[in-house]
Amino acid sequence: MPHDPAHADALASQFTHVRILLGMVVGLGLTHLIRHFARIIDRPVRERTYWVHLLWAVSMFVYLLHFWWWEFRLAHLTQWTFVLYLYVALYALLLYLLCAIIFPDSMEGYADYEDYFYSRRKWFFGLLALAYVVDLGDTGLKGRSYFEGFGPELALRSLIYVVLCLVAIATPDRRFHAAFVVAGLLYQLSWIVRQFETL
C-alpha cells in the first residue's frame, strides 16, 4: 500500500493540509516577535529593554523557525489521524503563546521589560518546559528510528531544559537567568547546526 502512487499522493495532500495550519500559526508568531522588535527600535527610550528578555525573544524566534524546518519530517508519516493533527497543532499554538507572553501588547503597569519579564517568568518558563516535553512526543511521531537517531542527547537535552525552566520559575536571581539564556541560545544554535542542517 505505501508504494501505491495514489496512496502517496493522498498522504502528500494530507500533509500539505496540516502544514497550512502550522504555517499560519508560525507566521503569526514570527510576525508578533518582529512587530515588537520594531517597536523597541522605534521607541528606544519609552520601551526600556532588558538584554536577558531580548535574548529569550531571539531564542523564541529561532525556535519558531526551527519548528517549521523540522516539521517537514512529518511528511514521512504513513497515516494521519485527527489526534496526530491536534497534537502538532497544539504544539504550534503553544509556541505562539510563548511568543505572546514574551512580548505583551501593552507594557502598562510595568516599569520596563525587566520588570515585566520577572513578573511573568512563571508563565513563560512553565510553558517553555511543557514545550520541551511536547517536543519529545513530536519527535516520536516521526518514527522510532528517527527518534533513536538522536541518541541519548535528545532526552537528556529535554530533561535539562525542563529542570532549568523549573529553577527559573523558582528564582528571580539575575545571574542565573543571564547564564540560562546565553547557554540555552548557544546550545539551541549548536543543536540546529549539528542535527538539522539538512532535511
Protein Blocks (a to p, Z undefined) as FASTA:
>chain_A
ZZpmklmmmmmmmmmmmmmmmmmmmmmmmmmmmmmmmmmmmmmmlmccdfklmmmmmmmm
mmmmmmmmmmmmmmmpcbdcfklmmmmmmmmmmmmmmmmmmpcfbfghiablmlmmmmmm
mmmmmmmmmmmmmmmmmmmmnojklmmmnommlmmmmmmmmmmmmmmmmpccfklmmmmm
mmmmmmmmmmmmmmmmpZZ
